[in-house]
Amino acid sequence: MSNYHIKHLEEYYQVYRKSVRNPEAFWEEIAEEHFVWRKRWDNVLSWDFKKPEIKWFEGAKLNITENCLDRHLPTRGDKTAIIFEPNDPKEEALHITYRELHERVCRMANVLLGHGVKKGDRVCIYLPMIPELSVALLACARIGAIHSVVFAGFSSHALATRINDSDCKIVITSDGSFRGSKSIDLKGIVDKALEGCPGVANVLVAKRTNAKIDMLKGRDKWLQPLLDEAYADCVAEIMDAEDPLFILYTSGSTGTPKGMVHTTAGYMVYSAYTFKNVFQYTENDVYWCTADIGWITGHSYIVYGPLANGATTLMFEGVPSYPDYGRFWDVVEKHKVNQFYTAPTAIRALAKENLDYVEKHDLSSLKVLGSVGEPINEEAWHWYNNNVGKKNSPIVDTWWQTETGGIMITPIPYVTPTTPTYATLPFIGIQPALMDENGQEIKGNQVDGRLCIKFPWPSISRTIWGNHDRYRDTYFSAYENMYFTGDGALRDAVGYYRITGRVDDVIIVSGHNLGTAPIEDSINEHPAVAESAIVGFPHDVKGNALYGYVILKETGESRDRENLRKEINQQITEHVGPIAKLDKIQFVSGLPKTRSGKIMRRILRKIASNDTSNLGDTSTLLNPEVVQEIMDNAL
Ligand code: WTA
């Protein structure tokens, strides 16, 4: 019997047991029955978390786009694959069928081939949420090129760092992007980035805003005329199961962003299987994930997971507040959305607005509500459940990461009874463990610890691009034979998991992962700044906001503080992007440091959160006197 679609709680437990007792047999059956392969695998799984080396479906040959497109053509050729809902509701939505999408992907693939892009080459995609974005991902996959999507809210500096880290030879972008009432000069950002990227030979530019932009002769080309001329079919490159499919950068505790590498077969199987079950997708449903494709949520649950299931997936270009705070609900009503997947920060922002924005829309099509990216607090959970789901649509609080490729801990709607703020049970095949500080697993229930995973799942990332040592050190060295997530979690009396947040220096602001290092680096580049440290503090909409402690150089001391604050945030906007701006900036004379010179962020975090009754052990501090000063002047 197929275990592809789980419909009852007993079935979940039964399939879960099967998946952990004999993972190879389990995943082999799923892979065999639900995907098309050019050649079968020789071996389902080989792994060693020490090296670390993980291989799924080794020896198999396939192309993921044949699974996402070609195989649907006979039965679903005229079905809508992508609904494109533009930023401006007055502009007409597009319905792109599977046949049309196949053709668009083939044309784009041929354009890439025509520009010398070959299997294994890296292609940087820096596009707004327009159909060309999904098409570009799939076009790369069609020819075996590795896509590296950079979220189009990142600055030119952040873009250049990512382009150079993975040696992209071509960039796909647009003249600009629309976000609510604003339009953004994306091409200008790309031009600035490329001043520092000598390896980029071509820039393909999609037209969206019709803004006047500079086109560099020989390097920059308008995409549409090339697509119009290109041949509408393109033979798929046959890939090995473990060939890289894409690189996606995520923030680390320290240092530069990490280019997480996902490979082809395992990623396909797991993103598709989780999509089917976590959203209980059935034929003719309309599914909408509000994430940007610049993040992993968009890769797995706007593009690959839905398309591998022949689903209709909605791409939304705009923002929840434009033209008013009812936009999400307007889109749900207009397209009769059945599954809606968003982030807690969006829910909290909308919950602040008048309830009329929700109530004037017919949301009766909704069957499943999803949440992702950060812990969902109880108030937001109830607001979502009461006002959007009308207590009729289960909420799936899905915990996962860029590194995991797919959803790891989650309820299955209509199957798993939900509890607010709990991601509940491990998904099929996932073996979580809670670890203590001495490296021991904490067994039993009603415990909390550091969240690890004991056994590989098909879509675990395989390495960090160009830095396998960092991959091992970050994820596999904290606990022997375990993948360490960087999150803390508790397991309650019935075995449900609740994610309590990061235990490292990654800060999640409005659902976006931000590492402290690149932000501090950009602050320190300001001529008046000597040193800085940033920490997160609780914020009622963003979840966390950033608090910066800044030491000025002597030359900066006489400067106007408000102006300095503005300049520092401007500096961050240019180096990282507006998402990393600081909410509070406190000028200090020193930072609390240990004798080995490490900043004690724990103390700074407590001061930023206004929680100074117990600062914990401060005996290893080199300079305890600055703590009092910082507390006295806290913002
Ligand atoms: C956090 C996003 C609590 C967590 C898919 C994780 C969550 C990080 C949840 C990964 C959730 C994600 N509950 N925390 N449901 N989902 N997180 O790589 O800290 O952008 O480690 O992947 O977001 O963020 P990333």
Residues whose N, C-alpha, C, O or C-beta is under 5 A from the ligand:
A	BS01	WTA	T250 S371 V372 G373 E374 P375 I376 D397 T398 W399 W400 Q401 T402 E403 T485 D487 I499 G501 R502 G511 N513
